[in-house]
Amino acid sequence: MAKYSIGIDYGTLSARALLLNIQTGEEVCVSEMAYPHGVMDECLPSGKRLGDSWALQDPQDYLDALQVTIGELLQKSGVSPEDIVGIGVDFTSCTILPTLADGTPLCKTEGFEDTPHAYVKLWKHHAAQYCADELNAKAEAMGEKWLALYGGKISSEWMIPKIMQILKEEPRVYNACDQILEAGDWVVWQLVGHQARSACNAGFKGIYRHDTGYPSKAFFRALDPRLENVVEDKLSTDIRPIDSCAGYLTKAMADWTGLKEGTPVAVEIMDSIASVPACQIDGPGKMLMIMGTSTCHEVLSAEERGVPGTCGIVKDGALPGSFCYEAGQSCVGDHFSWFVNRCLPSDYKEEAEQRGISPHVLLTEKASRLKPGESGLLALDWWNGVRSVLMDFDLSGLILGMTLRTKPEEIYRALIEATAFGTRQIIDAFETAGAPIHELYAAGGIASKNAMAMQIYADICNKPIKISGSDQSGALGSAILGIAAADPALTGYKNVNEAARKLGKIKDTVYHPMAGNVAIYAQLFAEYKKLHDYFGRGENNVMKKLRALRRQ
């Protein structure tokens, strides 16, 4: 009798569930649900306005997505819940919410329905930048050794700056909540009935280390006396490895989803890291790019070392036996969507409609006819601030070289090139730190749908690129972890590494650098680096000044 695992991938705009045959690796079916409330970056459902750089979500959307997507999997496949051995969950991170002791989101309690800080703070909520600046300055002044292992800076996207913002701006939320946790950990809590916080989330986004735990009470007290006991009061020291079982599906959630009560549920994993087992990344020298609204870069190593501009290093963070490094770009797919949604001329929209294709396909078709350098444009990919390597979300985007003859496809290609230059900057940071990158792997919608973009990345990075064999690599990785949560006697797999080797997938397609393009892009990258340092390292703070004026 065939056995199956379910992987649930919570993205920025939607959740996807995948049903995986654990013997054959067949992806039996996929279901997706967009979040009804989407990303709230302008106002709450009540109409209450939000400030600059806010990004919130409604946690009920996550539970509704569970019910809808799993229900569709069961309906489409006809698979019996009895034959599902495990469930895995991945989630965009760092996405946090305050809750009561029983897990009730604070935004769903009386008196907090119209309080922005009571809602989920999405990963791309950047309004805590000033808190991150304070944290980094304090950590540097106190000589905190862990800072170097986070690339020298903690991002405003991470957990502690977001908690600091809550405490500073809405202390009644901080005081009223019993827990503040990652949304992925919260979903697992709802599934199994108790907390089981992920070492992946805690390590990458919560300043938690496998050997020393969280920063000291003295450090938190130096940040704010009210934070001295934040770990005991709002977080947890019960941190679980990602290849372990968090617990078993409760009766209430079995009724909600249609699954069997007692089904094993894996400890949650970050959405980007979930693609590592799905893409068979099993050793050093390989960088995996998970390309969606943003891009995350994952590298495995046997060694732990500080790499400037990286987001963190976690022991066993992706697979047991390796340190996992993460870097990232906070605006990639969002970058291209911004241009299509805000800047595309009407005649291009009409042409796309007449031909029955998306504007992205049309622009890619036109941009693919351009040679490297032909547009005369160079851009900085900072439309949503900078994660790696500068860790500064008060920076903003730039396009250089525009004329009255500039065409939309030239801008579109320049934006794609800018994101590739950003990835090249990250690769150089790893290699300068003594961690060579020999080949690239790519997963996500851009990797599977846009051959032009992948060739541009190969040429700019001067590395071959292999492509994930699954269009749902996050959900596939989560399903593999769902197998690891189950009894090996039932699944036939001793551990997650064995399951990943058999069930991970890579396509035969490889994008190789083209020598002529590499030479031209090397010249453009040299200019990109000059702009990067001029605007990003303090020589000209005009971007920060413009952001400050906007906030006034």
C-alpha positions in Angstrom: 0.0 0.0 0.0 1.4 3.4 -1.0 2.2 5.9 1.8 2.2 9.7 1.6 3.5 12.8 3.3 2.1 16.3 3.2 4.2 19.4 3.0 2.7 22.8 3.6 4.6 25.8 2.3 3.5 29.2 3.8 4.6 32.0 1.4 4.2 35.7 1.5 0.9 35.8 -0.4 -0.4 32.3 -0.3 0.0 28.8 1.2 0.6 25.7 -0.9 0.1 22.1 0.2 1.8 19.1 -1.6 0.9 15.4 -1.4 4.1 13.3 -1.9 4.3 9.6 -2.5 7.1 8.6 -0.1 8.2 5.6 -2.1 8.3 6.9 -5.7 8.7 10.6 -5.1 5.7 11.4 -7.2 4.1 14.8 -6.4 0.5 13.5 -6.5 -1.2 16.9 -6.3 -0.8 20.4 -5.2 -3.3 22.9 -3.7 -2.8 26.6 -3.2 -4.8 29.3 -1.4 -4.2 33.0 -1.4 -4.5 34.7 1.9 -7.8 36.6 2.0 -6.2 39.6 3.8 -3.0 39.4 1.8 -0.3 41.7 3.0 -1.6 44.7 5.0 1.0 47.4 4.3 -1.3 50.4 4.2 -4.2 49.8 6.6 -5.8 47.3 8.8 -9.2 45.7 7.8 -10.9 48.4 9.8 -9.3 51.1 7.7 -6.8 52.2 10.3 -3.7 53.5 8.6 -0.3 51.9 9.0 3.1 53.7 9.1 5.9 53.6 6.5 7.6 50.2 6.0 4.9 48.2 7.8 3.8 44.7 6.6 1.2 42.8 8.6 -1.0 39.7 8.2 -4.1 38.1 9.8 -3.2 34.7 11.4 -6.7 33.3 10.7 -5.7 33.2 7.0 -3.1 30.6 7.9 -5.6 28.3 9.5 -8.1 28.8 6.7 -5.4 27.9 4.3 -4.7 24.6 6.2 -8.3 23.6 5.9 -8.8 24.5 2.2 -5.5 23.2 0.8 -5.4 19.9 2.7 -9.1 19.3 2.0 -8.4 19.8 -1.7 -5.5 17.4 -1.6 -7.6 14.7 -0.1 -10.5 15.4 -2.5 -8.3 15.5 -5.7 -6.2 12.5 -4.8 -8.7 10.2 -3.2 -5.9 9.2 -0.8 -7.1 7.9 2.6 -5.9 9.9 5.7 -4.8 6.5 7.1 -2.1 6.4 4.5 -0.5 9.8 5.3 2.5 9.2 7.5 3.4 12.7 8.4 3.0 16.5 7.9 5.7 19.1 7.5 5.4 22.9 7.6 7.6 25.7 6.4 7.0 29.4 6.7 8.3 32.7 5.6 10.6 34.1 8.4 11.0 36.1 10.4 7.2 36.4 10.7 6.1 36.8 14.3 2.9 37.3 16.3 2.0 37.9 20.0 -0.4 35.4 21.6 -2.1 34.5 24.9 -0.9 31.4 26.8 -3.4 29.2 25.0 -2.1 30.3 21.5 -4.9 32.8 20.8 -3.5 35.6 18.6 -3.7 38.9 20.5 -5.3 40.6 17.5 -8.3 38.3 18.0 -8.9 39.4 21.6 -11.1 42.1 22.9 -9.5 45.5 22.9 -6.7 44.6 20.4 -8.7 44.1 17.1 -7.6 47.5 15.9 -4.1 47.6 17.3 -1.4 47.1 14.6 1.2 45.7 16.9 -1.1 42.9 17.9 -1.1 41.5 14.4 1.4 39.3 12.6 4.5 41.1 11.6 5.5 39.7 8.2 9.1 39.1 7.3 9.3 42.2 5.2 8.0 44.5 8.0 10.9 47.0 8.1 9.5 49.6 10.5 11.8 48.2 13.3 15.0 49.5 11.5 15.7 52.0 14.3 15.5 49.2 16.8 17.9 47.0 14.8 20.3 50.0 14.7 20.1 50.3 18.5 20.6 46.5 18.9 23.7 46.4 16.6 25.3 49.5 18.3 24.8 48.0 21.7 26.1 44.5 20.7 29.2 46.1 19.1 29.8 48.3 22.2 29.5 45.3 24.5 31.7 43.1 22.3 29.1 40.4 21.8 30.8 37.6 20.0 27.7 36.3 18.3 27.3 39.4 16.2 30.1 38.3 13.8 28.2 35.0 13.1 25.2 37.1 11.9 27.4 38.9 9.3 28.1 41.8 11.7 24.6 43.1 11.8 21.2 41.9 13.0 18.4 42.8 10.4 15.3 44.8 11.2 13.4 41.8 9.8 14.6 39.6 12.7 12.7 38.8 15.9 14.4 40.9 18.6 14.2 44.2 16.7 10.5 43.5 16.1 9.9 42.7 19.7 11.7 45.9 20.7 9.4 47.9 18.4 6.4 46.4 20.1 7.7 47.3 23.5 8.7 50.8 22.6 5.6 51.8 20.6 2.8 49.7 22.2 3.9 48.4 25.6 0.4 47.3 26.4 0.7 44.7 23.6 4.0 43.4 25.1 2.5 43.3 28.6 -0.8 41.6 27.5 0.7 38.8 25.5 2.1 35.6 27.0 4.1 34.5 24.0 5.8 36.0 21.0 6.7 33.5 18.4 7.3 32.7 14.8 4.1 32.2 12.8 5.4 28.8 11.6 5.9 27.7 15.2 2.4 29.0 15.9 0.9 26.9 13.1 2.6 23.8 14.5 1.3 24.7 18.0 -2.2 24.8 16.6 -1.7 21.4 14.9 -0.3 19.5 17.8 -1.7 21.4 20.8 1.6 22.5 22.4 4.6 24.6 21.5 7.7 23.1 19.8 9.8 25.9 18.6 12.1 25.4 15.7 15.9 25.5 16.0 16.0 26.8 12.5 13.9 29.9 13.2 15.5 30.5 16.6 19.0 30.2 15.2 18.6 32.3 12.0 16.2 34.9 13.2 16.1 34.8 17.0 19.9 35.1 17.9 19.8 31.7 19.4 22.9 29.5 19.3 23.1 25.7 19.7 25.8 25.9 22.4 25.1 29.1 24.3 21.4 29.8 23.7 20.0 33.3 23.5 22.1 36.4 24.3 22.6 37.1 28.0 20.2 38.8 30.4 22.8 41.5 30.7 22.6 42.2 27.0 18.8 42.3 27.0 18.8 44.5 30.1 21.2 46.9 28.3 18.8 47.1 25.4 15.9 47.9 27.7 15.4 46.9 31.4 12.0 45.6 30.5 13.6 43.0 28.2 15.8 41.4 30.8 13.6 38.3 31.1 12.2 38.3 27.6 13.4 34.7 27.0 11.6 33.4 30.0 8.6 35.7 29.7 7.8 35.7 25.9 10.1 33.2 24.2 11.2 29.7 25.1 14.3 27.6 25.8 12.6 24.5 24.5 14.1 24.5 21.1 13.6 21.5 18.8 15.8 20.2 15.9 14.1 20.4 12.5 14.4 16.6 11.8 12.3 15.7 14.9 8.6 15.2 15.6 6.9 18.2 17.2 3.9 16.2 18.2 0.7 14.6 16.8 -2.3 16.0 15.2 -5.1 16.8 17.7 -8.7 15.8 17.3 -9.7 19.4 16.7 -7.2 19.8 13.9 -8.0 16.4 12.5 -11.6 17.5 12.2 -10.5 20.9 10.8 -8.3 19.4 8.1 -9.9 16.0 7.4 -6.7 14.2 8.4 -6.3 11.4 10.9 -5.9 12.2 14.6 -2.4 11.3 15.8 -0.7 12.0 12.5 3.0 13.0 13.2 3.8 16.7 12.6 7.4 17.8 12.0 9.1 20.7 13.8 8.6 23.7 11.5 11.4 24.9 9.1 12.0 28.2 7.4 10.6 28.3 3.9 14.0 29.0 2.3 15.7 26.2 4.2 13.0 23.7 3.2 14.3 23.7 -0.3 17.8 22.4 0.8 16.6 18.8 1.1 14.3 19.2 -1.8 17.3 20.1 -4.1 19.7 17.5 -2.8 22.1 20.1 -1.4 24.4 17.9 0.7 27.8 19.5 1.1 30.0 22.6 0.7 30.7 24.6 -2.5 27.0 24.7 -3.5 24.8 27.8 -3.1 21.0 27.3 -3.3 19.0 30.4 -4.4 15.3 30.3 -3.5 13.9 32.9 -5.8 10.5 34.3 -5.1 9.3 37.7 -3.8 12.7 37.8 -2.2 15.8 35.5 -2.7 17.4 33.5 0.1 20.9 32.0 -0.4 21.8 28.8 1.5 25.2 27.3 1.8 26.3 24.2 3.8 29.7 23.9 5.4 31.5 21.6 7.9 32.9 24.8 9.5 31.5 27.7 11.4 33.0 31.1 10.4 31.8 34.7 10.2 30.9 35.8 6.7 30.2 39.6 6.5 26.7 40.4 5.4 25.2 36.9 5.9 22.0 36.5 7.9 23.3 33.8 10.3 24.8 30.4 10.7 22.9 27.5 12.4 24.3 24.1 13.3 22.1 21.4 11.7 20.0 24.3 10.4 19.1 22.5 7.2 20.4 19.0 7.5 22.0 17.2 10.4 25.8 17.2 10.3 26.3 20.6 8.6 26.4 24.3 9.5 23.9 26.1 7.3 24.7 29.7 6.3 22.0 32.1 5.0 22.2 35.3 3.1 19.5 37.1 1.1 18.0 39.8 -1.0 14.8 41.3 0.3 13.4 42.3 -3.1 13.5 40.1 -6.2 10.2 39.0 -7.6 8.6 42.0 -5.8 11.1 44.1 -7.8 9.8 42.9 -11.1 6.1 43.0 -10.0 6.5 46.6 -8.9 7.6 47.6 -12.4 4.7 45.6 -14.1 2.1 46.9 -11.6 3.2 50.5 -11.4 5.1 51.4 -14.5 4.0 49.4 -17.5 2.7 51.5 -20.4 -0.9 50.8 -21.6 0.2 49.7 -25.1 2.3 46.9 -23.5 -0.6 45.8 -21.4 -2.9 45.8 -24.4 -0.3 43.7 -26.4 -0.1 41.2 -23.6 -3.9 40.9 -23.3 -4.3 40.5 -27.1 -1.7 37.7 -27.2 -3.1 36.0 -24.1 0.2 36.2 -22.2 1.2 37.9 -18.9 3.1 41.2 -19.0 6.1 39.4 -17.4 6.2 37.0 -20.3 6.0 39.9 -22.8 8.7 41.9 -21.1 10.9 38.9 -20.9 10.4 38.1 -24.6 11.4 41.7 -25.5 14.3 41.9 -23.0 15.8 38.6 -24.2 16.5 40.3 -27.5 18.9 42.8 -25.8 22.6 42.1 -25.4 24.4 42.7 -22.1 25.1 46.4 -21.8 22.7 47.3 -24.7 20.2 49.1 -22.4 22.7 51.5 -21.1 21.2 51.1 -17.7 22.5 50.1 -14.3 20.3 49.6 -11.2 20.7 49.0 -7.5 18.3 46.3 -6.4 17.2 48.0 -3.2 13.5 48.6 -3.7 12.8 46.9 -0.4 16.0 47.9 1.4 19.1 45.7 1.6 19.5 42.4 3.4 22.9 41.1 2.4 25.5 42.3 2.5 24.7 45.8 4.0 21.7 44.9 6.3 20.2 48.3 5.9 16.5 48.8 5.2 16.7 52.6 5.0 18.4 52.3 1.6 16.3 52.4 -1.6 16.4 51.6 -5.3 18.2 53.4 -8.1 18.3 53.2 -11.9 21.1 55.0 -13.7 21.3 55.8 -17.4 17.7 56.6 -18.2 17.0 58.7 -21.4 14.0 59.7 -23.3 14.6 56.6 -25.5 14.7 54.1 -22.7 12.1 51.3 -23.2 10.2 49.3 -20.7 12.0 46.0 -21.5 15.3 47.8 -21.0 14.3 48.8 -17.5 12.9 45.3 -16.8 16.2 43.7 -17.9 18.2 46.1 -15.8 16.1 45.2 -12.7 16.8 41.5 -13.3 20.5 42.3 -13.8 20.5 44.3 -10.6 19.3 41.3 -8.6 21.9 39.1 -10.2 24.6 41.7 -9.3 23.3 41.5 -5.7 23.7 37.8 -5.7 27.2 38.2 -7.1 28.0 40.5 -4.2 26.9 37.8 -1.8 29.0 35.1 -3.5 32.0 37.3 -3.3 31.5 37.8 0.4 31.5 34.0 0.9 34.6 33.5 -1.2 36.5 36.4 0.4 35.7 34.8 3.8 37.2 31.5 2.7 34.1 29.6 1.6 34.3 29.0 -2.1 31.2 28.6 -4.2 31.6 26.3 -7.2 28.1 26.0 -8.5 24.6 27.5 -8.0 21.3 25.8 -7.6 18.0 27.7 -8.1 14.5 27.0 -6.9 11.2 28.9 -7.0 9.0 30.4 -9.6 11.6 32.6 -11.3 14.0 29.6 -11.6 11.4 27.4 -13.3 9.7 30.0 -15.5 12.3 32.5 -16.7 15.2 31.1 -18.7 16.5 34.6 -19.6 16.9 35.5 -15.9 18.7 32.3 -15.2 21.2 32.9 -18.0 21.8 36.4 -16.8 22.5 35.1 -13.3 24.9 32.4 -14.8 26.7 35.1 -16.8 26.9 37.7 -14.0 28.0 35.2 -11.3 30.2 33.3 -13.8 28.9 30.0 -12.3 26.8 27.1 -13.7 23.3 27.0 -12.4 21.2 23.9 -11.8 17.4 24.0 -11.4 15.2 22.4 -8.8 13.3 19.4 -10.2 10.1 20.5 -8.3 8.1 23.7 -8.9 7.1 23.4 -5.2 10.6 22.9 -3.6 9.5 24.4 -0.3 6.5 22.1 0.1 8.6 19.1 -1.1 11.2 19.8 1.5 8.5 20.1 4.2 7.0 16.8 3.0 10.4 15.2 3.4 10.6 16.5 6.9 7.1 15.1 7.5 8.6 11.7 6.7 11.4 12.3 9.2 8.8 13.0 11.9 7.2 9.6 11.4 8.3 6.1 12.5 11.2 4.8 10.3 9.6 1.3 10.5 6.6 2.8 8.7 8.4 5.0 6.2 11.5 2.9 5.3 13.8 5.9 5.8 16.3 6.0 8.7 16.6 9.8 8.7 16.0 13.0 6.8 19.3 12.8 4.9 18.4 9.4 3.4 14.9 10.7 2.4 16.4 13.8 0.8 18.9 11.8 -1.2 16.1 9.7 -2.7 13.2 12.2 -2.9 15.0 15.5 -3.7 15.0 16.5 -7.4 17.2 18.4 -9.8 16.4 18.9 -13.5 18.8 18.0 -16.3 18.9 21.6 -17.4 22.1 23.5 -16.6 22.7 27.2 -17.4 26.4 27.7 -18.2 28.1 31.1 -18.3 28.7 32.5 -21.8 32.2 33.9 -22.1 31.3 37.0 -24.1 28.5 37.9 -21.7 30.7 37.3 -18.7 33.3 39.8 -19.9 30.7 42.6 -20.4 28.9 41.9 -17.2 32.3 42.0 -15.3 32.6 45.6 -16.5 29.1 46.4 -15.4 29.6 44.7 -12.0 32.6 46.8 -11.3 30.4 49.9 -11.8 27.7 48.3 -9.7 30.1 47.9 -6.8 31.1 51.5 -7.0 27.4 52.6 -6.7 26.8 50.0 -4.0 29.6 51.4 -1.8 28.9 55.0 -2.6 25.3 55.0 -1.6 25.4 52.0 0.8 28.4 52.5 3.0 28.0 56.1 4.1 29.8 58.2 1.4 26.4 59.7 0.3 23.5 59.2 2.6 20.9 60.8 0.3 18.7 57.7 0.3 18.5 57.8 4.1 17.7 61.5 4.0 14.9 61.0 1.5 13.4 58.3 3.7 13.6 60.5 6.7 11.9 63.4 4.9 9.1 61.0 3.8 8.4 60.0 7.4 8.0 63.6 8.5 
